[in-house]
């Protein structure tokens, strides 16, 4: 027999009593299935309960009302800000981590209220007082250099606020490593931790990785590591996270929870959300927390491009960029840094032509791991002789961001000045020694 009961509001903490005397307790979520009650448990996982099996629902705590201007209500602010814990500024920029299921469409949509994001993850308030900033909400594929500059400006304000212990930025996954690379240049030498985090699966899914990523991010935001970091699942399980260097990291899987991997370096640390030891450092070559003020340098010249070479590619493609007024190209070449150097599609004459007309051309490895080297093969020597500058082990995306940032400074423009700055190890984007501990 179908039982009737008064359903609480989504966001309420409830106790559900089932007809087999079993009880479940958690936060009520919206469900796209009318016959299923969706509940987020305290451990972060979601379960679905058939409404026909429910005997009684008890409301433990009503959801706090919110404003419509992406800020917490006054009641919510009083509830969350203790004044006794360290303060973390949380910048919500969009992505799956700040989205949820739309019960009307069955798809995932942005959260429109910043406080809605935290109803599901109250545990982060046990670690720190959270101040929310919401400059915009965008999927990462819709972001560009203007958004990187805007985030850098917001982060700079937080870093220069003596009351703030660290910064967390929530972001979409697909182009997250572009933003983290940009911040590593735009923010310079940091005085506090800057952590970017994400989730591969939205907060209302039982397999969501958001909870662990957020809690581990809070640990690193309160740590002594004054670096731009990306924090997220180290394995497919809810074991621990890695704290990864922001300009030496790449998304390496489309959907796995441990999609981000360090490239040509170790993570800064392993991070646990709960238990005794929370952080195990794997490196000691990081900038430490200090009391210096930072100067945000968020310029960028958008007249740069990232080009991937493929076999048989006609070098005339380079004319497009020259005619469109591009100032520099990052070319993903073969592992050691080669393109076609003989036959009808020989790139060398075209490279000499565009470089002679003032365009900057840099070689990076499309293999990601390892480094380009112009001296191993004769073709590499010829390409270097044509004016191509080799950028060692830098990631293609990091090279692209770095070139746009450097060309944003008039004082660094010019064939010699630009090349010198591009080869300078500004924020740890180059490694002297390359390990293979994290190839898999």
N, C-alpha and C positions, 0 to 999 in steps of 0.2 A: 504494500500500500504506500502510495506516495505521500510523504509528510510535508507539511507546510511550516515555514519558519520565516522570520524577518531577517533578510540578509543585511549584514553590516556594509559599510562603505569601503571601497578599495583603499588600502593604506592603514586600516584599523588592524591592531594586533588582536587576534582572536584565539579562542580555544574551540576546537571542533570535537564533538563527542559522536562517535559512530555507533551503529546498531550492534556491533560486536564488542562494545565496551572499550574499544581502543580510542585513545585521544591523541589529537595532533594540535600543536600550538605554533603560531607563526603570523606573518603579515599577509593579509588578504590582497591578492592581485586581481586585476581584471582578467577575465577568461573569455576567449572567443567561442567557447563551447557552452551553451546555456545549461547543459546537464552536468557540467563539471565546475567545481569550486577549486580555484588555483591558489595554493598557499605557499609562501616562502618560509621555510623553516629557519631556525636560528643558526644552523650550520651553513646557510647560504644556498642550499638546494631547494628546488621547487617540487611540489607534488600536486597531483590532481586527484580530487576526491569526488566520487559520484554523489550528486546531491540526494539521490534516492537512498543512499546509505547513511545520511546524516540525521541524527536524532535531535541534536541541540547545538547551537552556536552561542558562545559567551564572548562578549566584547571585553577584552582586558584593558585596552587603551585605545581611545579614539584618536584618529589622525588629526594633526594640528592643521588648522586652516592656513592658506597661503594667499599672498597677493598675486596680482597678475602682471607684475613688472620684473619677473625673474629674481626677486629678492625674497628672503624669508620673512614671514610675518613677525611682528614684535614678540608675540608669545613664543614663537619658534626660536627666535634669537635668544630669548631669556633661557629657554630650555637647553639650548645647545652650547652657548658660550659660558663656560664656567668661570673664566677669569683666573683659574688656578693652573691651567695646562698650557703648554707651549702652543703658539698660534701657527697654523699652516694656512697660507693663502691657496685656495683651490680655484684654478681657472678652468672653467668648462668651455671647451671650444667645439664640441660636437663628436660625431662618430658613434659607433655601436655601443660604446660604454655609456653614452648618455642618450640611449634610445630604449624603446620598449615596444612590445607588441601592440599594434593598433587593433582592438577587437572589432572594429567596423570593417577593416580591409583584410585582416589576417597578415598584414605586412608589418615591418618595423619602421617606426617613425621617431623623429627627434622628441626629446622631452622639452616641453615649452616652459616649464617652471623649474628653476634651479633647485629648489627645495625638494621637488618630487624625486630627484635623483638620490637624495640621501634618506628618504623614507625606507628604502630597501636595504641600506647599508649603515645602520646606526652604530655598528661596531667601530667605525673610524673615529667617532666622537669620544670613544674611550681612550684613544691615544693622544688626541690633541683637540684644541678648539679650532673649528674650521670657519674661515671667512671665505665666502663664495664670491667669485668674479665671473661674469658671463659676458665677455666682449662680443661674441657672436656664436652661432651654432651652424656649423657647416660639416658636410661630409668631406673627407680629406682630398678627394679628387676635385673638389670645387675650390680648393684653397690655392693661393699663389703667394708671391713674395710680399705683397701688401699685407696679407694676413700674418705672415711670419714677422714682419716688422711691427704689427700691432700687438702680437703676443709678446714680442721682446720688450716693447714699451711697458706693457702691463707687468711683466715679470720684473723689470728694472725697478718699478715703483715698490714692489714687494721686497726686493732684495735690499733696498735702501731704507726700509722701514725697520727701525731697531726692535719693534715689537714682534716681528715675524721671524720664525725659526727656519722656515723652508717653504718651497713652492711645489705644488703638484699641478700638472696640466693634463686634463683628459682630452683624448684626441682619437680620430679615426686611425685604423691600422695601415691602410694601403700606402699612404704617402707620409706616414709618421716620421720616417727616418730623414725625409727632406727637412721637416720642421726642426727636428732635433739637431741636424747638422747646421741649419741656419742659426739657431740659438747659440750653438757653440762658438760661432764667429761673432755674432751680433752682441753677445753679452760679455765677451772677453774673459778675463780672470775673475772668477766668481768669489763671492764671500760666503755663500750659503748654498745648500743643495737645490737643484732644479730638476724635478722628476717628471718625465712624461710617461703616461700610462694609458691603457687601452683595454678593450675586451674584444675577442673574436665573436662572442655570442652575447646577445642582448640580455639585460638584467632579469628578464622574466623567464628565461630558459633554465631548466634544471642543471644544465651543463655549463652555465655561464662561468666565465673565468674572471668576471669583474671583481668579485669579493676579495679573492686572494690577491689580485693585482693591486687593488686599492689599499689593502692593509699593509702589504709589503712596501708600497710606495710611501705610505706614512712613515714606516720605519726608516727608509732612506732619506726622507725629507727632514727627519730629525737627527740624522747622522752627522758625522764630521766631514763627509765627502762633498766638497764644494765644486761640483762638476755638473754638467748637463748629462743626465742619465735617462735611460729608458728602462722601466721596471715592469716585468711581466713573467708569466709562467716559464719555468726552466724545463719542465717536463709536461707530458700530456695529463698527468695527474695533479691533484691539488697538494703537491708536496712542498715546494718552495719556489721562489722566484730568483731570477738573475737581475742584478743591477748592471746594465750594459752601457758602455761609453757611447754617447749620443751621436758621434760622427764616425763610429766604427761598427755599425749595426745595420742589419738588413732583414726585411721580412722575407722568409724563405719558404713559406707554405701558405696556401690560400685560406685554409680553414683550421689548421691545428692550433691548439691553445698555446703551444710553445713555438709559435711561428717565427719569432725574432731570434736571431743568432748573432753572436759576436763574430766579426770578420777580422782575421789576422791579429787577434789579441784575445786575452782572457777577459771575462767579466770583472767588474770591480769587486763584486761580492755575491754570495748566496744570501738570500733573505727569507726568513720565516715569519709568518703572521702571528703565530701563537707559540706558546711553550717557553722554555728557558732561554737558550742562546738564540738571539734574533738575527744576528748578522755574522757571517763568516767571510772575512776579507780574503780575496784571492790575489789582490795586487796592493802595492803600497805606493804606487807612483801617481797618486791623485793629489789635486790641490785641496788643502784643508780649510775648514771653516775659519774665517777671520773677520775682523771688524772694519775692513776697508769699504769704501763706497765704490760702486761701479758706475761706469758711464756706458749707456746703451749706444751702440754704433750700428743702427739698423738700416743702413743704406743698401741698395741693390740696383744693379743695372740689368734690366730684363733682356737686353740684346745678347743673350748667350743661349746656346743650345747643346743638348746631349744627343749625340748621333751614334747609332749602333752599326758597326760595319758587318756586312755579311758577304759570303763568297759570291763573286761575280758582280758586285755592286759597281754601278757606273759612277765615277767620281764627279760627273756633272751635277750631282745632287748638291755639291758644295757651292755651286754658283747661286743656288736659290738663297742660301744664307747670306752670301756676299751682296747680292742685289737687294735683299731686304734690309740691309744695314746692320746685320749682326756683327758684333765686335769680337766674339770668341766662341770656339767650339771645343767641347770635350768629346773625344771620339773613343768609343769602346772598341779597342782593337783586340787581336788575338791575345793569348795568354802573356807572351813576352812583349807584345806591342807591334803587330804587323798588320798591314793591309796589302792589297794587290800592288806589286812593284814591277810587273812585266806584262806584256801583251797589250791589247787594245784598251783595257780598263786600268792601265797603270795609273796609280794615284799620285805619283811623285810630281809630274808636271803641274797638275792642278793644285796640289798643296803648295808648291813653290809660288804659283801665281797668286793665290789668295793671301798667303803669308806676306808676299811682296807688296800687296796692296793694303797691308795693315791689320789683317785678321790674325788673332792669336789661336793657335791650334795645340791642344794637349792630348797626350795619349794616356789612357787608363786601361786596366785589364778587364775584359768582360768575363773572365773566369772568377772574378771577385777575390778568391784566395790567391796569395802569392803577389808578385810584383812584375811590372813591365821592366824590360832591360834592353836597351838599344844596342848593346855591345856583343850579344851572343851570336847573332846572325848578321850576315852582310846586308840583308834587307833592312834591318833595324838601323844600321849605321847610315844607310842611304836616306832613310826617313828623317833621322836626326839631322843629317846634313841639309835636308830640305827646309829645316826650321821647326820641325815638330819637337815639342818639349815633353819629356817623359816624366810622369808623376808617381813613380814608384808604386806603392801599395794602396794608394788612396782609392776609396770606393767611387764608382762613377757618379753617383748622386751627390756625394760630398764634394767631388771635384767640380761638378756643375754649380752647386751652391756657392762654393768658395770663389769660383771665377766671377760670378755675378756680384758677390759682395766686394771683391777686390776692385772690380771695374766701377763700382759705385763711388770709389774714391778717385777724384781727378789726379791727385798727387801720385797714384800708383799706375796710371795709364802710360803706356809706352812699352815697346817690345822688351826692353831690358828690365824696366821697373816691374812690369807685370809678371814676367817670368821669374824674377828674383823672389817676388812676394808669393807666387804660386808654389815655389819650391821650399818656402819657409814653413817650418812645422809650427803653425800658429796655435793650434788647440789640440795637439796630439793626434792629428789626422794621418801622420806617417809613423811607421814603426821601424826601429832599427833591426829588431829580430822578430821573425814571424814564427808562430807556433801553429800546430795543427790539432791542439787538444779539443777544439770545439767544431771540427769539420762536420760532424753528424748532428 
